[in-house]
Amino acid sequence: METKTADGIGFFERYLSLWVLLCMGIGLLIGIYLPQVPRLLATFEYAHVSLPVAFLIWLMIYPMMLKVDFHSIKYVGRNPKGLVVTWVTNWLIKPFTMYAIASFFLFVVYRPLLPAALAREYLSGAVLLGAAPCTAMVFVWSHLTKGNPAYTLVQVATNDLIILVAFVPIVGLLLGISGIGIPWTTLFLSVLLFVVIPLAAGWFSRILITKRRGLAYFEQTYIPYFKQVTIIGLLLTLIIIFSFQGKTIIANPMHILLLAIMLTIQTFFIFFVGFGWAKAWKLPHDIAAPAALIGASNFFELAVAVSISLFGLNSGATLTTVVGVLVEVPVMLILVSIANKSQAR
């Protein structure tokens, strides 16, 4: 699982979409032929939050937060233009273009194919993806484009801090505009569970382990130890989700393709917004590439977690966020290739 391909991305990560498809299939089979399993899991809930899924998602998010070094924020002034591109694209452009593109496809292009109620559920999932820019895989995309590692650290650290204050208002605004009921208590609880607590745990882990064992041990031994945990947690979560989604997907198999098309178009669009802006400002390639890629990529673990908390395991919103996982790696690898081929220009 830790074997690296020639370009630096892990073998297991490169074929993440394949593993996602396999887990989708396993989850569907469980939901159809072993319905007692999702019924049993449904009994382990508190405040409409699935405890098994919450535990698995926490296992996914905690290792990502270990990579965040808030000491890097003191270097925030070294590449201010790159950070402006990142912040504005992530928080003032991406959530709203996601909303606009998803609304156009769901209520205009796909109108003959989707019931209005289901389209609203899918829109909710798209909003959650659009309001959650990447915080972990961006390290991989930056590495593959030979991005500036110091800049990427600052980028991720500041982005995590912005999530704490911007995610809830943006999600609330866009869902409210859509006429979708918002359980505010659950939304705030979701951010507390899946952002604040893992972020604090990752930061305290960094401080304590670095003091006891040194920074080299923390970065070269402790963090890599959780790599397998993250992937396993993600795949087990997908199996559980699709065991609940079985009947819905069997009844509407084309919906996954429709959602994938919509999300892929949004991903390409937001990448070229950030990359084009970086070129207009004449930023160096090692700043421009990660600045554009962090907006194009999604913090899909957070989107999945919040969707489950707000709308449930068998909702259309959760299905949309899972399709975001499905398209993430192949689409981002294409964008990495585009970024690399444009380096000379």
C-alpha positions as CSV (number, residue, x, y, z in Angstrom):
1,M,0.0,0.0,0.0
2,E,3.0,2.3,0.5
3,T,4.7,1.4,-2.8
4,K,5.4,4.6,-4.8
5,T,5.0,5.0,-8.6
6,A,7.6,6.8,-10.6
7,D,6.0,10.2,-10.2
8,G,5.7,10.0,-6.4
9,I,2.0,9.2,-5.8
10,G,1.3,6.0,-3.9
11,F,0.0,3.0,-5.9
12,F,-3.0,2.8,-3.6
13,E,-3.8,6.5,-4.0
14,R,-3.3,6.4,-7.8
15,Y,-6.0,3.7,-8.1
16,L,-8.3,5.2,-5.4
17,S,-11.2,5.4,-7.9
18,L,-10.9,1.6,-8.5
19,W,-11.0,0.9,-4.8
20,V,-13.9,3.2,-4.4
21,L,-15.8,1.4,-7.2
22,L,-15.1,-2.0,-5.5
23,C,-16.3,-0.7,-2.1
24,M,-19.4,0.7,-3.8
25,G,-20.1,-2.7,-5.2
26,I,-19.5,-4.5,-1.9
27,G,-21.8,-2.0,-0.1
28,L,-24.5,-2.4,-2.7
29,L,-24.4,-6.2,-2.4
30,I,-24.6,-5.9,1.4
31,G,-27.5,-3.5,1.2
32,I,-29.4,-5.8,-1.2
33,Y,-28.6,-9.3,0.1
34,L,-27.8,-8.5,3.8
35,P,-30.2,-5.6,4.7
36,Q,-30.0,-6.6,8.4
37,V,-26.4,-5.1,8.4
38,P,-27.4,-1.5,7.6
39,R,-30.4,-1.9,9.9
40,L,-28.1,-2.9,12.7
41,L,-25.7,0.0,12.0
42,A,-28.7,2.4,12.0
43,T,-29.2,1.6,15.7
44,F,-25.9,3.1,16.6
45,E,-26.8,6.8,16.3
46,Y,-26.6,9.8,18.5
47,A,-28.2,13.2,17.6
48,H,-28.7,11.8,14.0
49,V,-24.9,11.1,13.7
50,S,-23.9,7.5,12.9
51,L,-21.3,6.6,15.5
52,P,-19.5,3.9,13.4
53,V,-19.2,6.3,10.5
54,A,-18.2,9.2,12.7
55,F,-15.4,7.1,14.2
56,L,-14.2,6.0,10.7
57,I,-14.3,9.6,9.4
58,W,-12.3,10.8,12.4
59,L,-9.7,8.2,11.6
60,M,-9.5,9.7,8.1
61,I,-9.3,13.3,9.1
62,Y,-6.9,13.1,12.1
63,P,-3.9,11.9,10.0
64,M,-4.5,14.8,7.6
65,M,-4.4,17.3,10.4
66,L,-1.0,15.9,11.6
67,K,0.5,17.4,8.5
68,V,-0.6,20.9,9.4
69,D,2.2,23.0,10.9
70,F,0.8,26.3,12.3
71,H,4.4,27.5,12.8
72,S,4.5,27.9,9.0
73,I,2.0,30.8,9.3
74,K,4.8,33.1,10.2
75,Y,5.9,32.8,6.6
76,V,2.6,34.1,5.3
77,G,4.1,37.2,3.9
78,R,6.6,35.5,1.6
79,N,4.2,34.7,-1.3
80,P,1.2,37.0,-0.7
81,K,-0.1,36.9,-4.2
82,G,-0.2,33.1,-4.3
83,L,-2.1,33.1,-1.0
84,V,-4.6,35.7,-2.3
85,V,-5.2,33.4,-5.3
86,T,-5.7,30.5,-3.0
87,W,-8.0,32.3,-0.5
88,V,-10.2,34.1,-3.0
89,T,-10.6,31.1,-5.3
90,N,-11.4,28.8,-2.4
91,W,-13.8,30.9,-0.5
92,L,-15.2,33.7,-2.7
93,I,-15.3,31.9,-6.0
94,K,-15.5,28.1,-5.8
95,P,-18.5,27.7,-3.4
96,F,-20.6,30.0,-5.6
97,T,-19.5,28.5,-9.0
98,M,-20.2,25.1,-7.6
99,Y,-23.7,26.2,-6.6
100,A,-24.3,27.8,-10.0
101,I,-23.0,24.9,-12.1
102,A,-24.8,22.3,-10.0
103,S,-28.0,24.3,-10.1
104,F,-27.8,24.6,-13.9
105,F,-27.2,20.9,-14.5
106,L,-29.6,19.6,-11.9
107,F,-32.5,21.9,-12.6
108,V,-32.0,22.7,-16.3
109,V,-29.9,20.1,-18.1
110,Y,-31.0,17.1,-16.0
111,R,-34.6,18.3,-15.3
112,P,-36.2,15.6,-17.5
113,L,-34.2,12.9,-15.6
114,L,-34.4,13.9,-12.0
115,P,-37.3,14.5,-9.6
116,A,-37.1,18.0,-8.1
117,A,-36.8,16.7,-4.6
118,L,-33.9,14.5,-5.4
119,A,-32.2,17.3,-7.4
120,R,-32.3,19.5,-4.3
121,E,-30.6,16.7,-2.3
122,Y,-27.9,16.4,-4.9
123,L,-27.5,20.2,-4.8
124,S,-27.0,20.0,-1.1
125,G,-24.1,17.6,-1.5
126,A,-22.5,19.7,-4.2
127,V,-22.7,22.8,-1.9
128,L,-20.9,20.8,0.8
129,L,-18.1,19.8,-1.6
130,G,-17.8,23.3,-3.0
131,A,-17.4,24.8,0.5
132,A,-14.7,22.3,1.5
133,P,-11.4,22.9,-0.4
134,C,-8.6,20.4,0.0
135,T,-6.4,20.2,3.1
136,A,-4.5,17.0,2.7
137,M,-4.2,15.6,-0.9
138,V,-2.9,19.1,-1.9
139,F,0.5,18.0,-0.5
140,V,0.5,15.2,-3.1
141,W,-0.6,17.4,-6.0
142,S,2.0,20.0,-5.0
143,H,4.7,17.4,-4.9
144,L,3.7,16.0,-8.3
145,T,4.0,19.5,-9.8
146,K,7.2,20.3,-8.0
147,G,5.4,22.9,-6.0
148,N,7.1,25.0,-3.3
149,P,6.7,22.9,-0.1
150,A,7.0,25.9,2.2
151,Y,4.3,27.7,0.4
152,T,2.1,24.6,0.4
153,L,2.4,24.3,4.2
154,V,1.3,27.9,4.7
155,Q,-1.5,27.4,2.2
156,V,-2.9,24.4,4.0
157,A,-2.4,25.9,7.5
158,T,-4.2,29.1,6.7
159,N,-6.9,27.2,4.8
160,D,-7.7,25.1,7.8
161,L,-8.1,28.2,10.0
162,I,-10.4,29.7,7.4
163,I,-12.6,26.6,7.4
164,L,-13.3,27.1,11.1
165,V,-15.0,30.4,10.4
166,A,-16.2,30.3,6.8
167,F,-17.5,26.8,6.2
168,V,-20.7,27.0,8.2
169,P,-21.8,30.5,7.0
170,I,-21.2,29.6,3.3
171,V,-23.0,26.3,3.6
172,G,-25.8,28.0,5.5
173,L,-26.1,30.8,2.9
174,L,-26.2,28.5,-0.1
175,L,-28.5,25.9,1.3
176,G,-30.8,28.7,2.6
177,I,-30.9,30.3,-0.9
178,S,-31.9,26.9,-2.2
179,G,-34.8,26.6,0.2
180,I,-33.2,23.6,1.9
181,G,-33.8,23.3,5.7
182,I,-30.7,23.7,7.8
183,P,-30.4,22.1,11.2
184,W,-27.9,24.6,12.5
185,T,-27.1,22.8,15.7
186,T,-26.1,19.7,13.7
187,L,-24.1,21.8,11.2
188,F,-22.1,23.4,14.0
189,L,-21.7,20.0,15.8
190,S,-20.4,18.5,12.5
191,V,-17.7,21.2,12.2
192,L,-16.8,20.6,15.9
193,L,-16.5,16.9,15.4
194,F,-14.8,16.7,12.1
195,V,-12.7,19.9,11.9
196,V,-12.0,21.4,15.4
197,I,-11.4,18.2,17.4
198,P,-9.2,16.5,14.7
199,L,-7.3,19.8,14.1
200,A,-6.6,20.3,17.8
201,A,-5.7,16.6,18.2
202,G,-3.3,16.8,15.3
203,W,-1.7,19.9,16.6
204,F,-1.2,18.6,20.1
205,S,0.1,15.3,18.7
206,R,2.7,17.3,16.7
207,I,3.8,19.3,19.7
208,L,4.0,16.3,22.2
209,I,5.7,13.8,19.8
210,T,8.1,16.3,18.4
211,K,9.3,17.2,21.9
212,R,9.7,13.6,22.9
213,R,11.0,12.0,19.7
214,G,12.0,14.8,17.4
215,L,10.6,16.3,14.2
216,A,12.3,13.7,12.0
217,Y,10.5,10.8,13.8
218,F,7.2,12.7,13.7
219,E,7.3,13.4,10.0
220,Q,9.1,10.3,8.7
221,T,7.7,7.6,11.0
222,Y,4.6,8.7,12.9
223,I,2.7,10.4,10.1
224,P,3.3,7.7,7.5
225,Y,2.1,5.1,10.0
226,F,-1.4,6.5,9.6
227,K,-1.4,6.4,5.8
228,Q,-3.0,3.0,5.7
229,V,-5.4,3.9,8.4
230,T,-6.7,6.8,6.4
231,I,-7.4,4.7,3.3
232,I,-8.9,1.9,5.2
233,G,-11.2,4.3,7.1
234,L,-12.3,5.8,3.8
235,L,-13.1,2.5,2.1
236,L,-15.0,1.1,5.1
237,T,-17.0,4.3,5.3
238,L,-17.9,3.9,1.6
239,I,-19.0,0.3,2.2
240,I,-21.3,1.5,5.0
241,I,-22.7,4.4,2.9
242,F,-23.5,2.2,-0.1
243,S,-25.1,-0.5,2.0
244,F,-27.6,2.2,2.9
245,Q,-27.8,3.6,-0.7
246,G,-28.3,0.2,-2.4
247,K,-31.9,0.4,-3.3
248,T,-31.6,4.1,-4.5
249,I,-28.7,3.3,-6.8
250,I,-30.2,0.2,-8.2
251,A,-33.3,2.3,-9.1
252,N,-31.2,5.2,-10.5
253,P,-27.9,3.8,-11.8
254,M,-27.3,6.7,-14.2
255,H,-27.3,9.3,-11.5
256,I,-23.7,8.5,-10.5
257,L,-22.6,9.3,-14.1
258,L,-24.7,12.5,-14.2
259,L,-23.2,13.7,-10.9
260,A,-19.7,12.8,-12.1
261,I,-20.1,14.9,-15.2
262,M,-21.3,17.9,-13.3
263,L,-18.5,17.7,-10.7
264,T,-15.8,17.1,-13.3
265,I,-16.8,20.3,-15.2
266,Q,-16.7,22.3,-12.0
267,T,-13.3,20.9,-11.1
268,F,-11.8,21.9,-14.4
269,F,-13.4,25.3,-14.4
270,I,-12.1,26.3,-10.9
271,F,-8.6,25.0,-11.7
272,F,-8.4,27.2,-14.8
273,V,-9.7,30.2,-12.8
274,G,-6.9,29.9,-10.3
275,F,-4.2,28.9,-12.8
276,G,-5.2,31.7,-15.2
277,W,-5.2,34.2,-12.4
278,A,-1.7,33.1,-11.3
279,K,-0.4,33.4,-14.9
280,A,-1.9,36.9,-15.2
281,W,-0.1,37.9,-12.0
282,K,3.1,36.2,-13.3
283,L,3.5,33.9,-10.3
284,P,6.3,31.3,-10.5
285,H,5.1,27.8,-11.5
286,D,5.9,26.3,-8.1
287,I,3.5,28.7,-6.6
288,A,0.9,28.8,-9.3
289,A,0.3,25.1,-9.5
290,P,-0.5,24.3,-5.9
291,A,-2.5,27.6,-5.7
292,A,-4.8,26.3,-8.5
293,L,-4.9,22.7,-7.4
294,I,-6.0,23.3,-3.8
295,G,-9.2,25.0,-5.1
296,A,-9.8,22.3,-7.7
297,S,-9.5,19.5,-5.1
298,N,-12.0,18.9,-2.3
299,F,-11.8,18.1,1.4
300,F,-14.3,15.3,0.5
301,E,-13.9,13.6,3.9
302,L,-15.4,16.7,5.6
303,A,-18.1,17.0,2.9
304,V,-19.0,13.3,3.4
305,A,-19.0,13.6,7.2
306,V,-21.2,16.7,7.3
307,S,-23.6,15.4,4.7
308,I,-24.1,12.2,6.7
309,S,-24.8,14.3,9.9
310,L,-27.1,16.7,8.2
311,F,-29.0,14.5,5.7
312,G,-28.3,10.9,6.6
313,L,-26.5,7.9,5.1
314,N,-29.1,7.2,2.5
315,S,-29.6,10.8,1.2
316,G,-28.9,12.1,-2.2
317,A,-26.6,14.7,-0.7
318,T,-24.3,12.0,0.7
319,L,-24.3,10.2,-2.7
320,T,-23.1,13.4,-4.3
321,T,-20.2,13.7,-1.9
322,V,-19.2,10.1,-2.5
323,V,-19.2,10.7,-6.2
324,G,-16.8,13.5,-5.4
325,V,-14.5,10.9,-4.0
326,L,-14.9,8.7,-7.1
327,V,-13.8,11.4,-9.6
328,E,-11.2,13.1,-7.4
329,V,-8.0,11.2,-8.2
330,P,-8.3,10.7,-12.0
331,V,-9.5,14.3,-12.6
332,M,-6.7,15.8,-10.4
333,L,-4.1,13.7,-12.1
334,I,-5.2,15.1,-15.4
335,L,-4.9,18.6,-14.0
336,V,-1.5,17.8,-12.6
337,S,-0.4,16.8,-16.1
338,I,-1.8,20.0,-17.5
339,A,0.0,22.1,-14.9
340,N,3.3,20.3,-15.6
341,K,3.1,20.6,-19.4
342,S,2.5,24.3,-19.0
343,Q,5.6,24.9,-16.9
344,A,7.7,26.2,-19.8
345,R,5.0,28.9,-20.5
